[in-house]
Amino acid sequence: MLSSRLISELAQARSTLRTTTERSGSAVIVNAGGELDASNEVTWRRLLSEAAAHAGPPGPLVVDTSGLDFMGCCAYAALAEEAERCRRRGLALRLVSSQPVVARIVAACGLSELLPVDATVDAALLASAPADW
């Protein structure tokens, strides 16, 4: 589902970002591990954009950051920007983290409505399921 260019960037030995993506119905799930900072911001943005392009409304695009050891502010900014693009397409972007600090940062930045944070991928998928399920 990801471009060969992005896969190549993620596979480089110097990359501190590890990811997997999978599809579940119309949802796309991104699992991120390692570190997200200015050194891999461009790759992170490309990953979010490509994953969102493969998710169909109502989605969601679920971004699981539970495996990250560090997430710099540029990563939150990229998530917020992609969430806004997703919203315009009728697609929900849900953030997953088992680390309470992530939800606190999202709230402190005033992004709670745009970036809902769930404790698990299952909770994110359930929260975005159509009401008639």
Phi, psi and omega per residue, in radians:
M1 nan -0.415 -3.137
L2 -1.659 2.680 -3.130
S3 -1.195 2.718 3.127
S4 -1.125 -0.563 3.108
R5 -1.097 -0.799 -3.141
L6 -1.164 -0.741 3.116
I7 -1.050 -0.702 3.107
S8 -1.110 -0.756 3.114
E9 -1.068 -0.761 -3.123
L10 -1.205 -0.458 -3.086
A11 -1.489 -0.158 -3.120
Q12 -1.098 2.479 -3.083
A13 -1.043 -0.545 -3.104
R14 -1.436 -0.111 -3.110
S15 -1.220 2.273 3.094
T16 -1.731 0.056 -3.138
L17 -1.852 2.239 3.066
R18 -2.062 2.388 -3.138
T19 -2.542 2.707 2.905
T20 -2.351 2.682 3.045
T21 -2.292 2.593 3.092
E22 -2.596 2.741 3.108
R23 -1.868 2.469 3.046
S24 -2.406 1.648 -3.031
G25 1.144 -2.223 3.117
S26 -1.530 -0.047 -3.137
A27 -1.537 2.621 2.990
V28 -2.145 2.333 -3.105
I29 -2.028 2.182 3.080
V30 -1.902 2.186 3.058
N31 -1.899 2.114 -3.100
A32 -1.977 2.470 3.083
G33 -2.461 2.905 3.140
G34 1.637 -2.285 -3.108
E35 -2.328 2.493 3.066
L36 -2.109 2.037 3.114
D37 -2.626 -2.951 -3.080
A38 -1.065 -0.460 -3.105
S39 -1.201 -0.397 -3.141
N40 -2.244 0.370 -3.141
E41 -1.048 -0.745 -3.123
V42 -1.088 -0.740 3.107
T43 -1.117 -0.748 3.121
W44 -1.047 -0.817 3.127
R45 -1.080 -0.743 3.122
R46 -1.112 -0.726 3.112
L47 -1.049 -0.853 3.137
L48 -1.057 -0.770 -3.118
S49 -1.109 -0.813 -3.127
E50 -1.163 -0.719 3.126
A51 -1.119 -0.745 3.133
A52 -1.103 -0.623 -3.137
A53 -1.124 -0.434 -3.127
H54 -1.652 -0.127 3.076
A55 -1.556 2.419 3.130
G56 -1.869 2.542 3.092
P57 -1.012 2.391 0.141
P58 -1.507 0.063 3.119
G59 1.364 -2.438 0.167
P60 -1.650 3.061 2.850
L61 -1.681 2.014 -3.126
V62 -1.851 2.173 -3.141
V63 -2.001 1.866 -3.108
D64 -1.635 1.929 -3.121
T65 -1.775 0.209 -3.084
S66 -1.037 -0.477 -3.124
G67 -1.514 0.024 -3.130
L68 -1.420 2.412 3.035
D69 -1.553 -0.458 3.140
F70 -2.632 2.418 3.096
M71 -2.383 1.844 -3.128
G72 -1.288 2.911 -3.088
C73 -1.091 -0.473 3.102
C74 -1.111 -0.533 3.121
A75 -1.203 -0.685 3.081
Y76 -1.147 -0.721 3.127
A77 -1.073 -0.756 3.125
A78 -1.113 -0.707 3.093
L79 -1.080 -0.783 -3.131
A80 -1.109 -0.734 3.133
E81 -1.140 -0.746 3.123
E82 -1.194 -0.647 3.104
A83 -1.069 -0.676 3.110
E84 -1.168 -0.740 3.083
R85 -1.092 -0.732 3.110
C86 -1.071 -0.795 -3.120
R87 -1.016 -0.703 3.121
R88 -1.124 -0.450 3.108
R89 -1.586 0.007 -3.110
G90 1.404 0.416 -3.078
L91 -2.025 2.329 3.101
A92 -1.539 2.411 2.964
L93 -1.940 2.184 -3.139
R94 -2.128 2.354 3.141
L95 -1.708 2.397 3.112
V96 -2.090 2.295 3.038
S97 -2.737 2.389 3.060
S98 -1.562 -0.027 -3.127
Q99 -1.693 2.011 -3.103
P100 -0.991 -0.464 -3.121
V101 -1.090 -0.542 -3.131
V102 -1.114 -0.831 3.110
A103 -1.107 -0.640 3.116
R104 -1.149 -0.717 3.119
I105 -1.148 -0.779 3.112
V106 -1.009 -0.799 3.137
A107 -1.146 -0.757 -3.123
A108 -1.102 -0.511 3.118
C109 -1.503 -0.011 -3.135
G110 1.278 0.486 -3.059
L111 -1.908 0.170 -3.045
S112 -1.016 -0.677 3.138
E113 -1.242 -0.670 -3.118
L114 -1.339 -0.616 -3.090
L115 -2.162 1.334 3.093
P116 -1.110 2.409 -3.099
V117 -1.930 2.213 3.096
D118 -2.009 2.710 -3.108
A119 -1.378 -0.433 -3.115
T120 -2.461 2.806 3.071
V121 -1.101 -0.738 3.121
D122 -1.017 -0.739 3.118
A123 -1.126 -0.673 3.121
A124 -1.143 -0.748 3.129
L125 -1.160 -0.711 3.129
L126 -1.154 -0.728 -3.120
A127 -1.125 -0.470 -3.101
S128 -1.779 0.074 3.134
A129 -1.211 2.507 3.074
P130 -1.000 2.583 -3.058
A131 -1.107 -0.396 -3.070
D132 -1.525 0.172 3.114
W133 -1.263 nan nan
